[in-house]
Amino acid sequence: MSVTVIERKWHTTAEVAEMLGYGLSKTKMLVLTGKIRSIKDGRNRRILPRWVDEYVERLATEVEELSA
């Protein structure tokens, strides 16, 4: 018997805050200013995993450019 693992397709703002080690307020501000992309799902915001990765990569690139 095989076990099927369903991977999450998106995260809540609270989950992203926890992943990044940020507070919920800061994460919501990043979403509202467009620094972290999101979609509106009813009353909630949803963030795709790749959008979190894009944000982290963008931050890393900025730091690398400043130190060069």
N, C-alpha and C positions, 0 to 999 in steps of 0.2 A: 504494500500500500504506500503510495507516495503522498507527501504532504505538499500542498500548494501554499506558497507564501505570496500574499498580496502586498505589493509595495505601495506605499502611500504616493499619491499623485501630486499632492500639494500639502502645504503646511499652513497653520494659522499664524497670526502675528505673534502670539504668545510662544508658540513653538520655535519660531525663528529667533525671537529674543533669547530664549534659553540656549539655542544652538550657538549663537554668536556671543553669549555672555553679556548681553546688553539688557537694560531695563525695558519694560514694556513701553513706557513713554517714548524713549529714544527710538525704539523700533517703529512705533506708529508714526513718529515724525519722519523717519527715513522713508517709510511707505508713502506718506502724504506728500512729501517733496519729490517723490519719484526716484530717489536714490536706490531704493529697492522696488522693483516692479511688482505689481499685484493685480489681481482681478477682483471685481466685486461679485460676490455670490450671495444674492439676497441682501441681508444686513451685514454680512461678514466679508472680510478681505481674505483672499487665498493667495499664497505665494508658491510658485513652482520651485522645486529644488534647484533647477538650473539658474533661476534668477538669484537665489542666495549665492550660488557659486560665482555668478557674474559680478555681484557686489563685492565679494571677497577678492576676486581677481583684480577688479578695478582699484580697490584699496591697495593691494600689493604692488600694482604697477605704479601708482602714484608715489608710494614710498620709495620704490626703486629709482624713479626718475628724480626725486628730491635728493637722494643720497649720491647720485652720479655726478 
